[in-house]
Amino acid sequence: MSSFWSIWISVLTLGTLVGCYLLLRMCLKNFAGVKEGESMGHEFDGIEELNNPLPKWWSTFFLITIIWGFGYLLLYPGLGQWQGLFGWKSSNQGILSLEESKAKVAQAKEQGLLVEYDREMAAADERFGPIFTAYAQRSIEDLAKDGDALKVGQRLFLQNCSQCHGSDARGTTGFPDLTDKDWLYGGSPDVIKASIMHGRKANGMMAWETAVGGEQGVKEVAAYVLSLSGREVNPEHAKAGQTKFAMCTACHGAEGKGSLAMGIPLGAPNLTDNTWLYGGSQKAVEESIRNGRAGVMPPWADILGEEKVHVISAYVYSLSQN
């Protein structure tokens, strides 16, 4: 925060408190020209108006809140760049990476700063850590049948994974559906956990427009690819595209069923099952061939830790089993 905005905020805040005090003092004075408790000379429907002061209890509490406001701003941050005498913070600000976050936590401990977020995380780890440790001792298949464990896994999923995969885990364009048994890297418990722990960086599908002969070549290869899953296409385009598809077999295989190593998918999708990560329309498939695709899923090991990833893996695994 710049010095200008720090001064601006401080002046407005303190000015408001001073203004409240001056307003209270003004309201406690008698400007009516009539002694307190005497009649103001007005009467309506048998009710006479008296010159009564503000209730003592009300004005006293108003004054106390003003004093409390000054005390709060002295002890806690609230006046621009002023950090407060207690050195309390709601969270570490301006962090751009996980490494910076860990460094800030260690720095706060060394300096004796009271960072509320760090304290809440420590309290949560102390309370819930044993639960996650117990879950980590059980297999993912076992946890996938435990209703309580799945509730925990679902909450973790909603907090950390739903932004990409959706709250129902059915994904969207570019983010896979986790409920359909169609897996780019494999759907076994261990592979799912490895995907979450270490992330996935696609080998990358290059842009093929030039290699297949321009826009017409893109249309022809797209027609052949769509025909592999039983779609109705232009037969002439599909026949021409089959020849050009030979350049794609290194990753997708001669039959278009994706890459396998020891029976495990390696990220090149099966083109015969009519399941599409980036959309299965003619236009979407052409776009994939023309410009290529490169999906990335970040690793979660350092963010959540292996024990929490273990529980999320059980939840994700359970989705494709039901």
Residue pairs with C-beta under 8 A, 6 or more apart in sequence:
1 80
1 81
3 81
5 80
6 79
6 80
6 81
6 82
7 80
8 80
9 79
9 80
10 79
10 80
10 82
13 73
13 78
13 79
14 73
14 79
17 66
17 69
17 70
20 62
20 66
21 63
21 66
24 59
24 62
24 63
24 66
27 54
27 59
28 53
28 54
28 59
30 36
30 51
30 53
32 40
32 51
34 40
34 41
34 51
35 51
36 51
36 52
36 53
37 50
37 51
37 52
38 50
38 51
39 48
39 49
39 50
39 51
40 49
40 50
40 51
41 49
42 48
42 49
43 49
72 78
73 79
73 82
73 84
74 84
74 85
75 84
75 85
75 86
75 88
76 84
76 86
76 88
77 83
77 84
77 88
77 89
78 84
83 89
86 114
87 111
87 112
87 113
87 114
88 113
88 114
88 115
88 116
89 108
89 113
89 114
89 115
89 116
90 115
90 116
90 117
91 115
91 116
91 117
92 101
92 104
92 105
92 108
92 115
92 117
92 118
95 101
95 104
98 302
98 303
104 115
105 115
105 118
107 113
108 115
108 118
109 118
131 152
132 305
132 307
132 308
132 310
132 311
133 307
135 143
135 149
135 152
135 307
135 310
135 311
135 314
136 306
136 307
136 310
138 146
138 149
139 189
140 189
140 190
140 192
140 193
140 310
140 313
140 314
140 317
141 189
141 314
141 317
143 149
143 150
143 153
143 310
143 311
143 314
144 150
144 189
144 314
144 315
144 317
144 318
144 321
145 318
146 314
149 311
149 314
149 315
150 314
150 315
150 318
152 311
153 311
153 312
153 313
153 314
153 315
153 316
153 318
154 315
156 304
156 308
156 311
156 312
156 315
157 165
157 169
157 312
157 315
157 316
158 167
160 300
160 303
160 304
160 312
161 169
161 312
162 169
164 171
164 175
164 297
165 171
165 175
165 176
165 177
165 178
166 172
166 175
168 179
169 177
169 178
169 179
169 316
169 319
170 177
170 178
170 179
171 177
171 178
173 277
173 278
173 279
174 277
174 278
174 295
175 277
176 182
176 183
176 184
176 277
177 275
178 316
178 319
178 320
179 319
179 320
180 275
180 320
181 187
181 320
182 270
182 273
182 275
183 191
183 265
183 320
184 200
184 258
184 265
184 267
184 268
184 269
184 277
185 191
185 195
185 200
185 264
185 265
185 266
185 267
186 192
186 264
186 265
187 317
187 320
189 313
189 314
189 317
191 264
192 313
192 316
192 317
193 309
193 310
193 313
195 297
196 300
196 309
196 312
196 313
196 316
197 299
197 300
197 301
197 306
197 309
198 299
198 301
199 296
199 297
199 298
199 299
199 300
200 267
200 295
200 296
200 297
201 296
201 297
202 267
202 293
202 294
202 295
202 296
203 251
203 266
203 267
203 268
204 292
204 293
204 294
205 251
205 288
205 292
205 293
205 294
206 292
207 290
207 291
207 292
208 218
208 221
208 247
208 248
208 289
208 290
208 292
209 215
209 217
209 218
209 289
209 290
209 291
211 217
211 247
212 218
212 220
212 221
212 244
212 247
212 289
213 244
215 290
217 241
217 244
218 286
218 289
218 290
219 237
219 241
219 286
220 237
220 238
220 240
220 241
220 244
221 241
221 244
221 245
221 248
221 289
222 237
222 241
222 282
222 285
222 286
222 289
223 233
223 234
223 237
223 238
223 241
223 282
224 233
224 237
224 238
224 239
224 240
224 241
224 242
224 244
224 245
225 241
225 245
225 256
225 271
225 285
225 289
226 233
226 238
226 280
226 282
226 285
227 233
227 238
228 255
228 256
228 271
228 272
229 271
229 272
229 273
229 274
229 280
230 274
231 274
231 280
245 256
248 256
251 258
251 259
251 268
252 258
252 259
252 268
252 269
252 271
253 259
253 260
253 268
255 272
256 270
256 271
256 272
257 270
257 271
257 272
258 265
258 266
258 268
258 269
258 270
258 271
259 265
259 266
259 267
259 268
260 266
269 275
269 277
274 280
276 284
276 285
277 293
277 295
278 284
278 287
278 288
278 293
279 285
279 287
300 309
300 312
301 309
304 312
